[in-house]
């Protein structure tokens, strides 16, 4: 996703002191436009890892869904005509499906629930949808939808912007941005002129079915931010594999950098063929990526507000990372109006998965 100042310190301290799940989400403050050049909603104010958020569906509810598309996309939406969409508590998670990656429709029978910056993946007969601190599972074989379930990463007090991958042993691996006490986890604190943003990964604990993870050693990527530079944020990692290397997208507001590693849990390096490692320079952010093996092309999904209209999700199809994407490369594929949600509805923060075991 969405792959944007936060008021979380007090909530985090209370949650840690009580050693219990928080029953209220954190408040959100308006982000300075100079720091985050488009909607701050993909940079939500969130409680510490493992804290719960009021959400539907409820535990173990029966919800037979018509999931038949080759591809899945989780995203959040918000009606700008009636809601303060800068507050992530007002975001709703939806699930869409497609047979070609270009034409999308909502999954029939899906009930949206409270959540922001989602990611989705299928493993065997279960679809997992992650939002910061929470997980919803849908079991294709039984039609049971369960959650939200609190997600924990041992050794990590706070994490945001989850992106998930299935490793060679069939375990879920969670990529994330480390949280930050007292400020926007995507940017430097107000008193800092420079800072580092760390991206880590964690491996699923056996038997937890995606709810518990153990921190992997080292950082997957580290981004140095300078307050006086054009790029002042780093967030929303998205991990995928192109058949030869692992690719990590990182969002910088409305821009996307590309990082690669030969191993899933390795140290990722910026792609040298792109100026500054940027695939998108102000034309799209909060990304999701996919390599289509039959065509040998990459699909990059992102969102950005344009022309004062409601935010849409776009796709760019490209052969590699030899040049930055321009405005003409992006084609709108999801909008609130096209999905029947309303012309004033923002759709943001795409999370992409192949609907196959």
C-alpha positions as CSV (number, residue, x, y, z in Angstrom):
1,X,0.0,0.0,0.0
2,X,-0.8,3.4,1.0
3,X,3.5,-0.3,-0.1
4,X,1.9,9.7,5.7
5,X,2.2,12.7,12.5
6,X,1.1,10.3,14.9
7,X,-0.2,10.5,18.4
8,X,0.6,7.1,19.7
9,X,3.1,7.6,22.5
10,X,0.5,7.7,25.3
11,X,-1.4,4.7,24.0
12,X,1.8,2.7,23.6
13,X,2.9,3.4,27.1
14,X,-0.5,2.4,28.5
15,X,-0.6,-0.8,26.5
16,X,2.9,-1.8,27.5
17,X,2.3,-1.0,31.2
18,X,-0.9,-3.0,31.3
19,X,0.5,-5.8,29.2
20,X,-2.9,-6.1,27.6
21,X,-4.5,-5.4,24.2
22,X,-5.6,-1.9,23.7
23,X,-9.3,-1.5,23.2
24,X,-9.1,1.9,21.4
25,X,-7.1,2.8,18.3
26,X,-4.7,5.7,18.4
27,X,-5.7,9.2,17.3
28,X,-4.5,10.7,14.1
29,X,-3.1,14.2,13.5
30,X,-3.0,15.9,10.1
31,X,0.3,15.3,8.3
32,X,2.3,18.3,7.0
33,X,1.9,18.4,3.2
34,X,5.7,19.1,2.8
35,X,6.5,15.8,4.5
36,X,3.9,13.6,2.8
37,X,3.0,14.9,-0.7
38,X,-0.3,13.1,-0.8
39,X,-3.0,11.7,1.5
40,X,-1.5,10.8,4.8
41,X,-3.9,7.9,5.2
42,X,-1.3,5.3,4.1
43,X,0.8,6.3,7.1
44,X,-1.8,5.7,9.9
45,X,-1.6,6.2,13.6
46,X,-1.7,2.8,15.1
47,X,-1.4,1.1,18.4
48,X,1.5,-1.1,19.3
49,X,1.9,-4.5,17.6
50,X,-0.7,-7.0,18.7
51,X,-3.2,-4.4,19.9
52,X,-6.7,-5.0,18.6
53,X,-8.9,-2.7,16.6
54,X,-12.7,-2.8,16.5
55,X,-13.4,-4.7,13.3
56,X,-15.7,-7.2,11.5
57,X,-15.9,-10.0,10.8
58,X,-16.2,-11.7,14.2
59,X,-14.4,-14.8,15.2
60,X,-15.3,-18.0,13.3
61,X,-18.3,-16.5,11.4
62,X,-19.7,-18.3,8.5
63,X,-19.2,-16.3,5.3
64,X,-19.2,-18.3,2.1
65,X,-17.6,-16.2,-0.5
66,X,-17.4,-16.5,-4.3
67,X,-13.6,-16.3,-4.8
68,X,-12.9,-17.5,-8.3
69,X,-10.5,-15.0,-9.8
70,X,-6.9,-15.8,-10.7
71,X,-5.7,-12.8,-8.7
72,X,-6.7,-11.1,-5.4
73,X,-6.3,-7.5,-4.2
74,X,-6.9,-6.2,-0.7
75,X,-7.3,-2.5,-0.4
76,X,-8.8,0.1,2.0
77,X,-11.5,2.6,1.1
78,X,-13.1,5.6,2.6
79,X,-15.9,7.9,1.6
80,X,-14.5,11.5,1.5
81,X,-18.0,13.0,1.3
82,X,-19.1,11.8,4.7
83,X,-15.9,10.8,6.6
84,X,-12.6,12.2,7.7
85,X,-10.4,9.9,5.6
86,X,-7.1,11.1,7.2
87,X,-8.1,9.0,10.2
88,X,-7.3,5.3,9.5
89,X,-10.0,4.3,12.0
90,X,-12.4,5.3,9.2
91,X,-10.8,3.0,6.6
92,X,-12.6,-0.2,5.5
93,X,-10.8,-3.2,4.1
94,X,-12.2,-4.7,0.8
95,X,-11.2,-7.7,-1.2
96,X,-11.4,-7.7,-5.1
97,X,-10.5,-10.3,-7.7
98,X,-9.4,-10.4,-11.3
99,X,-8.6,-12.9,-14.1
100,X,-6.2,-10.6,-15.9
101,X,-4.9,-8.0,-13.4
102,X,-6.5,-5.2,-15.3
103,X,-10.3,-5.7,-14.8
104,X,-11.3,-6.0,-11.1
105,X,-14.5,-6.6,-9.3
106,X,-15.4,-6.9,-5.6
107,X,-15.6,-10.4,-4.1
108,X,-19.4,-11.2,-3.9
109,X,-20.5,-11.6,-0.3
110,X,-17.5,-9.7,1.2
111,X,-18.2,-7.6,4.2
112,X,-15.8,-4.7,4.7
113,X,-14.2,-4.3,8.1
114,X,-12.2,-1.6,9.9
115,X,-8.6,-1.7,8.9
116,X,-5.9,0.1,6.9
117,X,-3.0,-0.6,4.6
118,X,-3.9,-4.3,4.0
119,X,-1.9,-7.1,2.4
120,X,-3.2,-10.4,1.2
121,X,-1.7,-13.8,0.4
122,X,-3.1,-17.3,-0.2
123,X,-1.4,-20.4,1.3
124,X,-3.0,-23.8,0.5
125,X,-6.7,-23.3,1.2
126,X,-6.5,-20.2,3.4
127,X,-6.5,-16.6,2.4
128,X,-4.7,-14.3,4.9
129,X,-5.3,-10.5,5.1
130,X,-3.0,-8.5,7.3
131,X,-3.4,-5.0,8.6
132,X,-1.1,-3.5,11.2
133,X,-1.4,-5.7,14.3
134,X,-4.3,-7.8,13.0
135,X,-5.1,-10.7,10.7
136,X,-8.3,-12.0,9.1
137,X,-8.3,-15.6,7.6
138,X,-10.8,-17.0,5.1
139,X,-10.8,-20.8,4.7
140,X,-11.7,-21.7,1.2
141,X,-12.4,-25.3,2.0
142,X,-14.9,-24.6,4.8
143,X,-16.2,-21.1,4.0
144,X,-15.3,-19.9,7.5
145,X,-14.1,-16.3,7.9
146,X,-12.3,-15.7,11.2
147,X,-10.7,-12.7,12.9
148,X,-9.5,-10.2,13.6
149,X,-6.7,-12.1,15.3
150,X,-3.9,-10.1,17.0
151,X,-0.5,-10.5,15.3
152,X,2.7,-10.5,17.4
153,X,6.4,-10.5,16.4
154,X,8.6,-11.6,19.3
155,X,11.3,-9.1,20.1
156,X,9.5,-6.2,18.4
157,X,7.5,-3.7,20.4
158,X,5.9,-2.0,17.4
159,X,5.6,-2.7,13.7
160,X,3.6,-1.2,10.8
161,X,2.9,-1.7,7.1
162,X,3.0,-5.6,6.9
163,X,3.8,-7.4,3.7
164,X,3.7,-11.2,3.6
165,X,5.4,-13.9,1.6
166,X,5.5,-17.7,1.7
167,X,9.0,-19.1,1.9
168,X,10.3,-22.4,0.4
169,X,9.3,-24.3,3.5
170,X,5.7,-23.1,3.3
171,X,6.1,-20.6,6.2
172,X,4.7,-17.1,6.2
173,X,7.4,-14.4,6.3
174,X,6.3,-10.9,7.4
175,X,8.1,-7.8,6.1
176,X,7.4,-4.6,8.0
177,X,8.6,-1.1,9.0
178,X,9.7,-0.8,12.6
179,X,7.4,1.5,14.5
180,X,8.4,4.7,16.2
181,X,7.3,6.0,19.6
182,X,6.1,9.6,19.6
183,X,6.0,10.3,15.9
184,X,5.3,9.2,12.3
185,X,7.1,5.8,11.8
186,X,7.6,6.8,8.2
187,X,9.6,10.0,8.8
188,X,12.0,11.7,11.2
189,X,11.0,13.1,14.5
190,X,10.4,16.9,14.4
191,X,13.7,17.6,16.2
192,X,15.7,15.4,13.9
193,X,17.5,16.6,10.7
194,X,18.3,13.1,9.7
195,X,17.2,9.6,10.7
196,X,17.2,6.0,9.6
197,X,14.1,3.9,8.7
198,X,14.6,0.2,9.3
199,X,12.7,-2.6,7.5
200,X,12.8,-6.1,9.0
201,X,11.3,-9.5,8.6
202,X,9.9,-12.2,10.8
203,X,9.1,-15.9,10.3
204,X,5.9,-17.6,11.3
205,X,5.8,-19.6,14.5
206,X,4.8,-23.2,13.8
207,X,1.2,-23.9,14.6
208,X,0.2,-20.2,14.9
209,X,-1.5,-20.1,11.5
210,X,0.0,-16.7,10.7
211,X,-0.7,-15.0,14.1
212,X,2.8,-15.3,15.7
213,X,6.2,-14.5,14.2
214,X,9.9,-14.7,15.4
215,X,12.1,-11.8,14.3
216,X,14.7,-12.6,11.7
217,X,18.3,-11.5,12.3
218,X,19.4,-8.2,10.8
219,X,17.5,-5.6,8.7
220,X,16.3,-6.3,5.2
221,X,16.8,-2.6,4.2
222,X,17.7,0.7,5.9
223,X,16.8,4.1,4.4
224,X,18.5,7.2,5.5
225,X,16.2,10.3,5.4
226,X,17.4,13.9,5.4
227,X,14.8,16.5,6.4
228,X,16.1,19.0,3.8
229,X,15.8,16.5,0.9
230,X,12.9,15.8,-1.4
231,X,12.4,12.3,0.0
232,X,11.4,12.6,3.6
233,X,9.6,9.4,4.3
234,X,10.0,5.6,3.9
235,X,7.3,3.1,4.5
236,X,5.0,0.4,3.1
237,X,7.4,-2.4,2.0
238,X,6.1,-4.9,-0.5
239,X,8.0,-8.2,-1.1
240,X,7.8,-10.4,-4.2
241,X,10.0,-12.8,-6.3
242,X,10.7,-12.6,-10.1
243,X,12.1,-16.1,-10.5
244,X,15.7,-15.1,-10.0
245,X,15.7,-12.5,-7.2
246,X,13.6,-11.1,-4.4
247,X,12.3,-7.6,-4.9
248,X,11.4,-5.2,-2.2
249,X,9.4,-2.0,-3.0
250,X,9.5,0.8,-0.5
251,X,7.2,3.8,-0.6
252,X,8.4,7.4,-0.2
253,X,5.1,9.3,-0.3
254,X,4.1,9.3,-4.0
255,X,7.4,7.7,-5.0
256,X,8.7,4.1,-5.0
257,X,12.2,2.7,-4.6
258,X,13.3,-0.7,-5.7
259,X,15.6,-3.0,-3.7
260,X,16.8,-6.6,-4.5
261,X,18.4,-9.5,-2.8
262,X,19.4,-13.0,-3.8
263,X,17.9,-14.4,-0.7
264,X,14.6,-13.7,1.0
265,X,16.1,-12.8,4.4
266,X,19.2,-11.2,3.0
267,X,20.3,-7.5,2.9
268,X,18.5,-5.7,0.1
269,X,20.3,-3.1,-2.1
270,X,18.8,-0.3,-4.2
271,X,18.6,-1.1,-7.9
272,X,21.5,0.8,-9.5
273,X,19.8,1.1,-12.9
274,X,17.2,3.6,-11.6
275,X,18.2,7.2,-10.7
276,X,18.2,7.1,-6.9
277,X,16.7,3.6,-7.1
278,X,13.3,5.2,-7.8
279,X,10.8,3.4,-10.1
280,X,8.2,6.1,-9.5
281,X,9.1,9.7,-8.9
282,X,5.9,11.4,-7.6
283,X,3.6,9.5,-9.9
284,X,2.5,6.7,-7.5
285,X,3.2,5.3,-4.1
286,X,2.2,2.7,-1.5
287,X,3.0,-0.1,-4.0
288,X,2.4,-3.8,-4.6
289,X,4.5,-5.7,-7.1
290,X,4.2,-8.9,-9.2
291,X,6.2,-10.7,-11.8
292,X,4.1,-12.4,-14.5
293,X,6.1,-15.4,-15.6
294,X,4.3,-16.1,-18.9
295,X,4.8,-12.5,-20.2
296,X,8.1,-11.8,-18.4
297,X,6.7,-8.5,-17.3
298,X,6.4,-6.7,-14.0
299,X,3.1,-5.4,-12.7
300,X,3.4,-2.5,-10.3
301,X,0.3,-1.3,-8.5
302,X,0.1,2.0,-6.6
303,X,-2.2,4.8,-5.7
304,X,-2.1,8.6,-5.8
305,X,-4.7,11.4,-5.8
306,X,-4.9,13.2,-9.1
307,X,-6.8,16.3,-10.2
308,X,-8.6,16.7,-7.0
309,X,-10.7,13.6,-7.6
310,X,-11.1,10.6,-5.3
311,X,-8.0,8.5,-5.1
312,X,-7.7,5.5,-7.5
313,X,-5.4,2.5,-7.7
314,X,-3.3,2.3,-10.8
315,X,-1.2,-0.4,-12.6
316,X,1.9,-0.1,-14.7
317,X,3.2,-3.0,-16.8
318,X,6.9,-2.8,-17.6
319,X,9.7,-5.1,-18.7
320,X,12.2,-4.3,-15.9
321,X,13.8,-1.5,-14.0
322,X,15.8,0.3,-16.6
323,X,13.8,3.5,-16.4
324,X,11.5,5.3,-14.0
325,X,7.7,5.0,-14.7
326,X,6.0,8.1,-16.1
327,X,2.4,9.3,-15.9
328,X,1.6,7.6,-19.2
329,X,2.7,4.2,-17.7
330,X,-0.1,4.2,-15.1
331,X,-3.6,2.9,-16.0
332,X,-6.4,3.3,-13.5
333,X,-7.8,-0.2,-12.5
334,X,-9.8,0.4,-9.4
335,X,-11.9,3.3,-8.4
336,X,-14.7,3.8,-5.9
337,X,-17.1,4.7,-8.7
338,X,-16.2,1.7,-10.9
339,X,-16.6,-0.7,-8.0
340,X,-20.0,0.7,-7.1
341,X,-18.9,2.3,-3.9
342,X,-19.4,5.9,-5.0
343,X,-17.6,8.6,-6.9
344,X,-16.3,10.3,-3.7
345,X,-14.8,7.1,-2.3
346,X,-11.0,6.8,-2.1
347,X,-9.5,3.4,-2.9
348,X,-5.9,3.1,-1.7
349,X,-3.1,0.8,-0.6
350,X,-3.2,-2.2,-2.9
351,X,-2.1,-5.6,-1.6
352,X,-1.7,-8.2,-4.4
353,X,-1.7,-12.0,-4.4
354,X,-2.1,-14.9,-6.8
355,X,-5.1,-17.0,-6.0
356,X,-3.4,-20.3,-6.1
357,X,-2.3,-22.8,-3.4
